[in-house]
Amino acid sequence: MHTVAFIITLLVAVAHLGFFYLEAVLWAKPAGRRIFGMKKEEAEATKVLAMNQGFYNAGVAVLLAWAALAPNPPATVALLAFVVAMGVVGGVTAKGTILLLQALPAAVALLLWLV
């Protein structure tokens, strides 16, 4: 069970690196605008905010990978709980798919760490 929790945790970290790339690099580009359903003007106006959000996701990814690889189970559990909470906030306030892409995988990993 621990191995599965570890693998899913690393997958959550990798996903957050992907979120970083989407938000910090692709946001105002055609691919990013298509993914997020924005017009060019909207993307340009919010580009700095998205970059900030992207770097937060990169930080979460690095810390989560570190906690899992250390291994530091209490830090891993705390970070996964944080990811679940932020995924729920994002899913409720921004886009429902955040619940599936961010909160659900982290919740599965969190439950496996707690078992």
C-alpha positions in Angstrom: 0.0 0.0 0.0 2.8 2.4 0.8 4.4 1.9 -2.6 1.1 2.8 -4.3 0.7 5.9 -2.1 4.3 6.9 -3.0 3.7 6.5 -6.7 0.4 8.4 -6.7 2.1 11.1 -4.7 4.8 11.5 -7.2 2.2 11.6 -10.0 0.4 14.4 -8.2 3.8 16.2 -8.0 4.3 15.7 -11.8 0.8 17.0 -12.4 1.6 20.1 -10.6 4.6 20.6 -12.7 2.2 20.3 -15.7 -0.1 23.0 -14.1 3.0 25.2 -13.7 3.8 24.9 -17.4 0.2 25.6 -18.4 -0.1 28.6 -16.2 3.4 30.1 -16.3 4.4 29.3 -19.9 1.3 28.6 -22.1 -1.3 30.8 -20.5 -1.4 33.6 -23.2 -0.3 31.4 -26.1 -2.9 29.8 -28.4 -2.7 26.4 -26.7 -3.1 27.9 -23.2 -6.0 30.1 -24.3 -7.7 27.1 -25.9 -7.3 25.0 -22.8 -8.6 27.7 -20.5 -11.2 29.0 -22.9 -9.9 32.6 -23.0 -9.7 35.3 -25.6 -6.3 36.8 -26.2 -7.1 40.0 -24.3 -8.2 38.1 -21.3 -5.1 36.0 -21.3 -2.8 39.0 -21.6 -4.6 40.8 -18.8 -4.3 37.9 -16.4 -0.9 36.6 -17.5 1.0 37.8 -14.5 -1.5 36.4 -12.1 -1.4 33.0 -13.9 2.4 33.0 -13.7 2.2 33.6 -10.0 -0.2 30.7 -9.7 2.0 28.5 -11.8 5.0 29.1 -9.6 2.9 28.2 -6.5 2.1 24.9 -8.3 5.8 24.3 -9.1 6.6 24.9 -5.4 3.9 22.4 -4.3 5.4 19.9 -6.8 8.9 20.2 -5.5 7.9 20.1 -1.8 5.6 17.1 -2.4 8.3 15.2 -4.3 10.8 16.1 -1.5 8.4 15.0 1.2 7.7 11.7 -0.5 11.3 10.9 -1.4 12.8 12.0 2.0 10.6 10.1 3.2 8.7 12.4 5.5 5.2 11.0 5.8 3.8 13.8 8.0 4.9 16.4 5.5 3.6 14.3 2.6 0.2 14.0 4.3 0.1 17.7 5.1 1.0 18.7 1.6 -1.6 16.3 0.1 -4.3 17.7 2.4 -3.3 21.1 1.2 -3.6 20.0 -2.5 -7.0 18.5 -1.8 -8.3 21.6 -0.1 -7.0 23.9 -2.9 -8.4 21.6 -5.5 -11.8 21.8 -3.9 -11.6 25.6 -3.7 -10.5 25.7 -7.4 -13.2 23.3 -8.4 -15.9 25.3 -6.7 -14.7 28.8 -7.7 -12.9 28.4 -11.0 -13.6 25.2 -13.0 -15.2 21.9 -11.9 -12.6 19.8 -13.7 -10.0 20.9 -11.1 -11.8 18.5 -8.7 -11.0 15.6 -11.0 -7.5 16.7 -12.1 -6.1 18.0 -8.8 -8.3 17.2 -5.8 -9.2 13.5 -6.6 -5.6 12.2 -7.2 -4.3 13.9 -4.1 -7.3 12.6 -2.1 -6.5 9.1 -3.2 -2.8 9.4 -2.3 -3.8 11.0 1.0 -6.1 8.2 1.9 -3.5 5.6 1.0 -0.9 7.4 3.2 -3.4 7.4 6.1 -4.3 3.7 5.8 
